[in-house]
Amino acid sequence: MGLDHIDGVLLDIDGVLSISWEPIPGSVDAMRWLRREGIPFRLITNTTTHTKVDLAATLDEAGFDVTPDEIVTAVVATASYLRAHHAGAKVLLLSDGDGHADLEGVDVVGRDERADVVVLGGACDAFSYAAVNRLFQQVMDGAALIGMHRNLYWRTSEGLQLDGGAFIAGIEAATGATATICGKPAAAYFDAVLGELGLARDRAAMVGDDIVNDVLGAQALGLTGVLVRTGKFSPPDLARGAPDHLIDALADLPALLRG
């Protein structure tokens, strides 16, 4: 059964297009096919390491024809949420990379300052005991807890790596707080991207390697979930839920869309 009811697709980046920015075989050609066929798409990613502009440049160097406007990151979604729900708040941020260019209008403060909001992004070496403990203290003192995403791990060329979602879970358990998640699988994030494409939920497919945040999260909202066997995928993932479609790699998407 194909996807003849699908008018557009959402694509994860890490583990679907590339691993450590090396294209997964067939992914560049699959992206070219989407553009050639006039099928609208967005790259939606919980990656917090790069800005949209940097991501587009990095993907371009890897052979993908992508513009910054076709990328929606968890950082962008977090900034939008903060501006809408915590305007003027002092924000303590712990994340990998430098996402400040995509955090326009957000007042990011130093670790020693009193924060109204604590934001966690992708994990990195900066997630020291002292840094995470400071976030814990701020939340215990009443700061709101926000996660750019809840990814527990991702895959690089060096294997699986622990991600920020594990630290969010620890802070939630220690403080009793519940984090607001701004990236996948938040409904607001998916709906904002679909709004850009002018698509209803039931006319879009989400293609990802994360059974929880990509596929099941999208399916819960009425999108079609397509799981790839690349990236972080492992066979036990299928015990957590059933995707609408399971393909070996993004290279198989054109055939699936053709029916």
Disulfide bonds with the S-S distance in Angstrom:
none
